[in-house]
């Protein structure tokens, strides 16, 4: 059932519904979040698997299995392993810069298509990897895919969504990330038990499933009215698309606001210089500070390296992967709840609640590790020793 809305914009009343067409388009586009979430959930788990380390990073495997004198904080100290993990993020950073140009000049749809195709190629290289160089090449392609998808998909979702439900639909990207990360940890937990030590190939190659869905789905995705207007496409075509996604004929108010905003943006010759002006500094600071501090909290690092962290503190291979499953389940549930309440309570409330929860939990985790984890051994062994002597 379509949900009717009537929002007053600058140019008048915005009319529209949450139509099945919008839901289908946004669900397909949100697959871009799936490829990013799958990478977060799968990579950390794979790098904790002993057969994977033994084949590609034997020095790390040797330190884990036989070197009892090495510090817990140096077991995964490997420049080659660091290159494997970081290559995706470096490629993603560079790709996102090009993606913004492609998205602006050619539309959201080509960027989504490029992201899916690059991620599909990267998953093929990683699943069939014979040496570490194939792994790194695959990671670079995955990074290109993530860079394009992460730049274009959230923008696509926000432009397709009716104003009243923009927060919830935009959160669909993060919800897709959470579901994919949970699915990836479950896959890792299952493939780790495959005899013969080749389960990691399934984990890496399975990334091709969401990548294929995104690539094929992008072919059929409609372009957003914002993009059509921005690229000076016939306004009548933009109006028809807006009518189709809003499910009503009277979209003149929203169309006029989109055209006005586009015309104003085209009069600005040096946008980057303009945004540095004093009156725009609050918006600029918040646009940079919010995502920056979100990442500096370490949330992505913890999600990525959860299995490795658990291996470091003394848990076994299966237990470490199971802990990542639990983390992914909590993340998925909390993201779904945020989708339901974000448009009711606002973004600021979620920032405050989430920030307090992260502060408390990270202090607790840090305190336990500082008190129980020594330079050698693990939390479990130290507890057993404490129980033995007391």
Secondary structure, DSSP 8 states (H G I E B T S, - for coil): ---EEEEEETTEEEEEE--HHHHHHHHHHTHHHHHHHHHHHHHHHHTT-HHHHHHH-HHHHHHHHT-SSS-GGGTT--HHHHHHHHHHHHHHHHHHHHHHHHHHHH-HHHHHHHHHHHHHHHHHHHHT-SSHHHHHHHHHHHHHHHHHHHHHHHHHHHHHS-GGGHHHHHHHHHHHHHHHHHHHHHHHHHHTTSTTS-HHHHHHHTHHHHHHHHHHHHHH----HHHHHHTT--HHHHHHHHHHHHTSS--HHHHHHHHHHHHHHHT-S-HHHHHTSGGGHHHHHHHHHHHHHHHHTTHHHHHHHHHHHHHHTT--HHHHHHHHHHHHHHHHHHHHHHHHHHHHH-HHHHHHHHHHHHHHHHHHHHHHHHHH--SSS-HHHHHHHHHHH-
